[in-house]
Amino acid sequence: MRIEYDRDTCIGMFQCVAEWDAFERDEDAGKAVLADSKERKEGVFVREVPEDAELDARFAARACPVDAIALYDDDGEQLVP
């Protein structure tokens, strides 16, 4: 499973931070940070989701009020939102 986080879309509600510890607060920017991710294109960060964190990643994606987080299965099919 892969997670993509669009930092430009993020409005800093930090609900993802409460759901999965891979997200951290960046108080200075007023946005979340996806730890251990790589910037795929400007403002979009990607990382693999460990199997033991898949449920937390789903909750983080579903909790985002502006759909800045998307999950994809290994075949590239979007799972969330």
Protein Blocks (a to p, Z undefined) as FASTA:
>chain_A
ZZdddfklpgolommmmmomkbccdfknopacdehiacfbghiacddddfklmmmmmmmm
mmpmnlpaccddfkopafbZZ
